[in-house]
Amino acid sequence: MAIQADKYFQLLEELKPYEAGLVAVSKTKPCSDIQAFYDLGQRDFGENYVQEFLEKVPQLPNDIRWHFIGHLQRNKVKQILPHVYLIHGVDSERLLNEIQKEAAKANLKIKVLLQVFIAQEETKFGFDQAELSAVISDLNQWPNVDIRGVMGMSSLTDNLAQVRAEFQQLKQASQQLLAVKSDANIISMGMSGDYSIALEEGSTMIRIGSVLFGARDYSNK
Ligand SMILES: *Cc1c(COP(=O)(O)O)cnc(C)c1O
């Protein structure tokens, strides 16, 4: 499957007025596709699965900024820390505690985003409002974790007004966080199906898979 180079340049144009970043989501896709986007100038790539991520890293240029965007289990934290640029899906205090513990041992400071639950779907992960407020009230608990912003996923729905409202909710969470940490200015929201709305609602980083790499095939996953 060839990469969608034309779509890539079109996306970069669309992003310009917003000054937003692009994470190319390469889960299930071969290293050759990632290399092809790298050769076009792309440096930020997103992966969801620890095993797949760890297999790809040594096969690709070492100036790639790897974003871990999937649901991260605590027992896998240690393995990804040396390779990851930004962890998007930090969705519990227990996970924050684990990242703190392993980052301290390895003498690292790890950049993360707090995943906020904005969808009306129970299958999605993230902090609810009360949990988020609790985390924000005392960020000093995690000196080796550098909280740089928020991440969220909208509901899978055709109701665009609902998607927009969910992104607005994430923007509000971002402002709550920014009030206590002024460099926590990343808002990671928007995927292939909803990135235009996300940009209008203040996204600073979109995560795009299928528009760039084509549809995913999970049959051998
Ligand atoms: C897979 C995935 C994406 C990209 O999805 P597309 O719809 O293919 O653009 C973005 N964010 C997360 C968290 C994902 O798991």
The ligand as a Tripos MOL2 file, in Angstrom:
@<TRIPOS>MOLECULE
LIG
   15    15     1     0     0
SMALL
NO_CHARGES

@<TRIPOS>ATOM
      1 C1         -5.5140    5.1690   15.6560 C.3       1 LIG1
      2 C2         -5.5280    6.4410   16.3970 C.ar      1 LIG1
      3 C3         -5.4850    7.6780   15.7280 C.ar      1 LIG1
      4 C4         -5.5310    7.8340   14.2240 C.3       1 LIG1
      5 O1         -6.7480    7.4130   13.7270 O.3       1 LIG1
      6 P1         -7.2180    7.7180   12.2200 P.3       1 LIG1
      7 O2         -8.6940    7.7550   12.3190 O.co2     1 LIG1
      8 O3         -6.7140    6.5970   11.3910 O.co2     1 LIG1
      9 O4         -6.6390    9.0180   11.8290 O.co2     1 LIG1
     10 C5         -5.4240    8.8280   16.5080 C.ar      1 LIG1
     11 N1         -5.4160    8.7650   17.8580 N.ar      1 LIG1
     12 C6         -5.4490    7.6140   18.5160 C.ar      1 LIG1
     13 C7         -5.4320    7.6240   19.9980 C.3       1 LIG1
     14 C8         -5.5170    6.4070   17.8230 C.ar      1 LIG1
     15 O5         -5.5880    5.2610   18.4990 O.3       1 LIG1
@<TRIPOS>BOND
     1     1     2 1
     2     2     3 ar
     3     2    14 ar
     4     3     4 1
     5     3    10 ar
     6     4     5 1
     7     5     6 1
     8     6     7 2
     9     6     8 1
    10     6     9 1
    11    10    11 ar
    12    11    12 ar
    13    12    13 1
    14    12    14 ar
    15    14    15 1
@<TRIPOS>SUBSTRUCTURE
     1 LIG1         1 GROUP 0 **** ****
